[in-house]
Amino acid sequence: MPELPEVEVVRRGLDAHAVGRTIESVTVHHPRAVRRHLPGAEDLAGVLAGTRIVAARRRGKYLWLDIDTSASSSSAVDPLTEAAPDVALVIHLGMSGQMLVCDPATPDPTHLRVRAALGDGMELRFVDQRTFGGWFLDAHTDTDTGVGIPSTIAHIGPDPFDPAFDPRAVVATWRTRHTEIKRALLDQTVVSGIGNIYADEALWRARIHGARPTDEIGPRKLNDLLAAATEVMEQALASGGTSFDSLYVNVNGQSGYFERSLNAYGREGQPCRRCGRIMRREQFMNRSSFSCPKCQVRPRGA
């Protein structure tokens, strides 16, 4: 699943190429792509027709477009739009979702799921090979920052790039819990945006094994870990994200190349770039964890 840097790459592309445009029409090509919008495909298309995209936003790994429905003829009959322009088009990328802005003359991709015709003559396309992602409409909930967040995302904690992010609060929360530090990193309700890849990278940089209990790690070390996670995601963002295949792309269809700079994730059997010991892979929550046996000593009994 795309993590913060990959989703932020998509958000920036939408901000540059879709914000300010009118959605003239929406065509749903596969019902699974709108399964989270309970009123159905026809309702989603009807609500969005004639609306305007006013912002592209993200929290952690979650992406949405703020939609102004005030000019839409459907806003008079759809109860969701009574709070317009506080309607969000939530975009769940899933495992393989892509948001592409392209010329209508561009041939349709094989896995095209939703097409939105924009007022400037371009199209916004949602492509999803595995159909785990999708679009749905949601109402905003108010926040202290004045920026509304879709109600379905309100439980997600701020990410390290969010002005509301408080590393001291995160460390304090971790210190009150007895859980593996990698599990804590992946808990999106405390700190969002960090997935399996960047958790392994941050742990490698901080020289911490993912199985160490949070309440047995000192505050300074936990702060170092948060700083490492922020740093590695900043570097990944500068490289366009991590793309192991053609599925993770920006709105122009281009892949990121940060996988060339990974120090831990996916490097089983290769020498550690810091000490030379052979990197190991361990099972973790139906996934894999990668670490150095010398730099990241596994705690006894783990």
C-alpha positions as CSV (number, residue, x, y, z in Angstrom):
1,M,0.0,0.0,0.0
2,P,1.4,3.5,-0.8
3,E,2.7,5.3,2.2
4,L,3.0,9.0,3.0
5,P,5.6,10.0,0.4
6,E,3.8,8.1,-2.5
7,V,0.4,9.6,-1.5
8,E,2.0,13.1,-1.2
9,V,3.5,12.8,-4.7
10,V,-0.1,12.1,-6.0
11,R,-1.5,15.0,-3.9
12,R,1.0,17.5,-5.3
13,G,0.2,16.4,-8.8
14,L,-3.6,16.8,-8.2
15,D,-2.9,20.2,-6.6
16,A,-1.1,21.3,-9.7
17,H,-3.3,19.8,-12.4
18,A,-6.8,19.3,-11.0
19,V,-7.4,21.9,-8.3
20,G,-9.5,24.8,-9.7
21,R,-11.0,22.7,-12.4
22,T,-14.7,21.9,-12.8
23,I,-15.9,18.3,-13.0
24,E,-18.2,18.2,-15.9
25,S,-19.1,14.5,-15.7
26,V,-18.1,11.3,-14.0
27,T,-18.3,7.8,-15.5
28,V,-17.9,4.8,-13.3
29,H,-16.5,1.8,-15.2
30,H,-16.4,-0.7,-12.4
31,P,-18.8,-0.8,-9.4
32,R,-16.1,-1.9,-6.9
33,A,-14.4,1.4,-7.4
34,V,-17.3,3.2,-5.6
35,R,-18.4,0.4,-3.3
36,R,-17.6,2.6,-0.3
37,H,-20.0,5.2,-1.5
38,L,-23.2,3.5,-0.3
39,P,-25.7,5.4,-2.4
40,G,-24.0,4.0,-5.5
41,A,-22.3,5.0,-8.7
42,E,-25.2,7.0,-10.1
43,D,-25.4,9.1,-7.0
44,L,-21.7,9.8,-6.9
45,A,-21.6,10.8,-10.5
46,G,-24.7,13.0,-10.1
47,V,-23.3,14.8,-7.0
48,L,-20.0,15.5,-8.6
49,A,-21.3,16.7,-12.0
50,G,-20.8,20.5,-12.3
51,T,-18.8,20.8,-9.1
52,R,-15.4,22.4,-8.7
53,I,-12.2,20.9,-7.1
54,V,-11.0,23.5,-4.6
55,A,-8.2,21.7,-2.8
56,A,-6.2,18.4,-2.7
57,R,-5.4,17.3,0.8
58,R,-3.8,14.4,2.7
59,R,-3.4,13.1,6.2
60,G,-0.9,10.3,6.5
61,K,-1.7,7.8,3.8
62,Y,-5.2,9.2,3.2
63,L,-6.0,11.5,0.3
64,W,-9.1,13.6,-0.6
65,L,-10.3,16.4,-2.8
66,D,-12.3,19.3,-1.3
67,I,-15.3,19.8,-3.6
68,D,-17.4,23.0,-4.0
69,T,-20.9,21.8,-4.9
70,S,-22.5,25.3,-4.9
71,A,-22.7,25.5,-8.7
72,S,-24.0,21.9,-9.1
73,S,-27.6,21.4,-10.0
74,S,-27.6,18.2,-7.9
75,S,-26.8,20.1,-4.7
76,A,-30.4,21.2,-4.3
77,V,-31.6,17.5,-3.9
78,D,-28.6,15.7,-2.4
79,P,-28.6,16.0,1.4
80,L,-24.8,15.4,1.6
81,T,-24.2,18.6,-0.3
82,E,-26.2,20.8,2.1
83,A,-22.9,21.5,3.8
84,A,-21.2,22.5,0.6
85,P,-18.4,23.3,0.0
86,D,-17.5,21.0,2.9
87,V,-17.8,17.8,0.8
88,A,-14.8,15.6,0.4
89,L,-14.1,13.2,-2.4
90,V,-12.1,10.6,-0.5
91,I,-9.7,8.6,-2.7
92,H,-8.5,5.3,-1.4
93,L,-5.5,4.1,-3.5
94,G,-5.5,0.6,-2.0
95,M,-2.6,-1.5,-3.3
96,S,-2.5,-0.4,-6.9
97,G,-4.6,2.8,-7.3
98,Q,-3.4,5.5,-9.6
99,M,-4.8,9.0,-10.2
100,L,-3.9,10.1,-13.7
101,V,-4.5,13.5,-15.4
102,C,-4.4,13.1,-19.1
103,D,-5.7,14.1,-22.5
104,P,-9.0,12.4,-23.4
105,A,-7.3,11.2,-26.6
106,T,-4.9,9.0,-24.5
107,P,-6.0,5.4,-24.9
108,D,-7.9,4.0,-21.9
109,P,-5.8,1.9,-19.6
110,T,-6.8,-1.7,-19.1
111,H,-7.8,-1.2,-15.5
112,L,-9.6,2.1,-15.8
113,R,-12.3,2.3,-13.0
114,V,-13.5,5.9,-12.9
115,R,-13.3,8.7,-15.4
116,A,-14.0,12.4,-14.6
117,A,-14.1,14.9,-17.5
118,L,-12.6,18.2,-16.4
119,G,-13.7,21.6,-17.6
120,D,-10.3,22.4,-19.1
121,G,-10.6,19.6,-21.6
122,M,-8.5,17.1,-19.6
123,E,-9.6,14.0,-17.8
124,L,-9.0,12.7,-14.3
125,R,-8.7,8.9,-14.4
126,F,-8.7,6.4,-11.5
127,V,-6.9,3.2,-12.5
128,D,-6.7,0.3,-10.2
129,Q,-5.5,-3.1,-11.2
130,R,-6.4,-5.0,-8.0
131,T,-9.6,-3.0,-7.3
132,F,-8.8,-2.6,-3.6
133,G,-9.1,1.2,-3.8
134,G,-12.0,3.5,-4.8
135,W,-13.8,6.8,-4.5
136,F,-16.5,7.9,-2.1
137,L,-18.1,11.1,-0.8
138,D,-17.9,12.1,2.8
139,A,-18.7,15.1,5.0
140,H,-16.1,17.1,6.7
141,T,-15.5,17.3,10.5
142,D,-14.1,20.5,12.0
143,T,-10.5,20.5,13.4
144,D,-8.5,23.0,15.5
145,T,-6.5,24.0,12.5
146,G,-9.6,25.2,10.6
147,V,-9.0,22.6,7.8
148,G,-11.9,20.1,7.6
149,I,-11.1,16.4,7.6
150,P,-13.4,13.7,6.2
151,S,-15.3,12.1,9.1
152,T,-14.1,8.6,8.1
153,I,-10.5,9.9,8.5
154,A,-11.0,11.9,11.7
155,H,-9.6,9.1,13.9
156,I,-6.2,9.2,12.0
157,G,-3.4,10.9,13.9
158,P,-1.4,13.8,12.4
159,D,1.7,12.8,10.3
160,P,5.2,14.2,10.8
161,F,4.6,16.8,8.0
162,D,1.4,18.1,9.6
163,P,1.6,21.4,11.5
164,A,-0.5,19.8,14.3
165,F,2.1,17.0,14.7
166,D,3.5,16.9,18.3
167,P,6.4,14.4,18.6
168,R,6.4,14.8,22.4
169,A,2.8,13.6,22.6
170,V,3.7,10.6,20.4
171,V,6.6,9.7,22.6
172,A,4.5,10.1,25.7
173,T,1.8,7.8,24.3
174,W,4.4,5.2,23.3
175,R,6.0,5.2,26.7
176,T,2.6,4.4,28.4
177,R,2.1,1.3,26.2
178,H,3.8,-2.2,26.3
179,T,3.9,-3.1,22.6
180,E,6.5,-3.7,19.9
181,I,7.9,-0.5,18.6
182,K,7.2,-1.4,15.0
183,R,3.6,-2.0,15.8
184,A,3.6,1.4,17.4
185,L,5.0,3.0,14.3
186,L,2.3,1.4,12.2
187,D,-0.5,2.5,14.5
188,Q,-2.1,5.2,12.4
189,T,-4.1,6.6,15.2
190,V,-1.0,7.8,17.0
191,V,1.3,8.9,14.1
192,S,0.1,8.4,10.6
193,G,1.8,8.0,7.2
194,I,4.4,5.4,8.2
195,G,3.9,2.0,6.6
196,N,6.0,-1.2,6.5
197,I,8.7,0.2,4.2
198,Y,9.5,3.4,6.1
199,A,9.1,1.7,9.5
200,D,11.9,-0.7,8.6
201,E,14.0,2.2,7.2
202,A,13.5,4.4,10.3
203,L,14.3,1.5,12.7
204,W,17.5,0.8,10.8
205,R,18.6,4.4,10.9
206,A,17.8,4.6,14.7
207,R,19.5,1.2,15.3
208,I,16.4,-0.2,17.0
209,H,15.0,-3.7,16.4
210,G,11.2,-3.6,15.7
211,A,10.4,-6.1,18.5
212,R,11.7,-3.9,21.3
213,P,8.9,-2.9,23.7
214,T,8.0,0.8,23.6
215,D,8.1,1.2,27.4
216,E,11.7,-0.1,27.5
217,I,13.0,2.5,25.1
218,G,14.1,5.9,26.4
219,P,12.5,9.1,25.3
220,R,15.6,10.4,23.5
221,K,15.8,7.2,21.5
222,L,12.1,7.4,20.6
223,N,12.6,11.0,19.5
224,D,15.6,9.8,17.4
225,L,13.3,7.2,15.8
226,L,10.6,9.8,14.9
227,A,13.3,12.1,13.4
228,A,14.6,9.2,11.4
229,A,11.1,8.4,10.1
230,T,10.6,12.0,9.1
231,E,14.0,12.2,7.4
232,V,13.6,9.1,5.4
233,M,10.1,10.1,4.2
234,E,11.4,13.5,3.2
235,Q,14.2,11.9,1.1
236,A,11.7,9.5,-0.4
237,L,9.4,12.3,-1.3
238,A,12.3,14.1,-3.0
239,S,12.8,11.0,-5.2
240,G,9.1,10.7,-6.1
241,G,8.4,7.9,-3.7
242,T,9.2,4.2,-3.7
243,S,8.1,2.2,-6.8
244,F,8.9,-1.5,-6.9
245,D,6.8,-1.9,-10.0
246,S,4.7,0.2,-12.4
247,L,1.8,0.5,-10.0
248,Y,3.0,3.4,-7.9
249,V,3.1,6.5,-10.2
250,N,2.4,10.2,-10.1
251,V,-0.4,11.9,-12.0
252,N,1.7,11.8,-15.2
253,G,2.3,8.1,-14.9
254,Q,5.9,8.4,-13.8
255,S,7.4,6.0,-11.1
256,G,9.5,7.1,-8.1
257,Y,13.0,5.8,-7.6
258,F,13.7,5.9,-3.9
259,E,13.9,2.0,-3.8
260,R,17.5,2.5,-4.9
261,S,18.2,4.2,-1.6
262,L,16.6,1.7,0.7
263,N,18.9,0.5,3.5
264,A,16.7,-2.2,5.1
265,Y,13.5,-3.0,3.3
266,G,13.8,-5.8,0.8
267,R,17.6,-6.3,1.4
268,E,17.5,-9.8,2.8
269,G,20.8,-11.6,2.2
270,Q,22.7,-8.4,1.3
271,P,25.4,-6.8,3.4
272,C,24.3,-4.0,5.8
273,R,25.4,-0.7,4.3
274,R,26.6,0.4,7.8
275,C,28.5,-2.6,9.2
276,G,28.6,-5.3,6.5
277,R,26.6,-8.0,8.3
278,I,24.1,-9.9,6.2
279,M,20.6,-8.4,6.5
280,R,17.8,-10.7,7.7
281,R,14.1,-11.0,7.1
282,E,11.6,-11.9,9.8
283,Q,7.8,-12.5,9.7
284,F,5.8,-9.7,11.2
285,M,2.0,-9.3,11.1
286,N,1.6,-11.3,7.9
287,R,4.4,-9.1,6.4
288,S,8.1,-9.0,6.4
289,S,10.6,-7.0,8.5
290,F,14.1,-6.4,7.4
291,S,16.9,-5.5,9.8
292,C,20.6,-5.9,10.6
293,P,21.5,-8.5,13.2
294,K,24.4,-6.4,14.5
295,C,23.1,-2.9,14.3
296,Q,19.6,-3.8,15.5
297,V,20.0,-6.5,18.2
298,R,16.9,-8.5,18.7
299,P,15.7,-8.3,22.3
300,R,15.8,-11.5,24.4
301,G,12.6,-13.4,24.5
302,A,11.1,-11.6,21.6
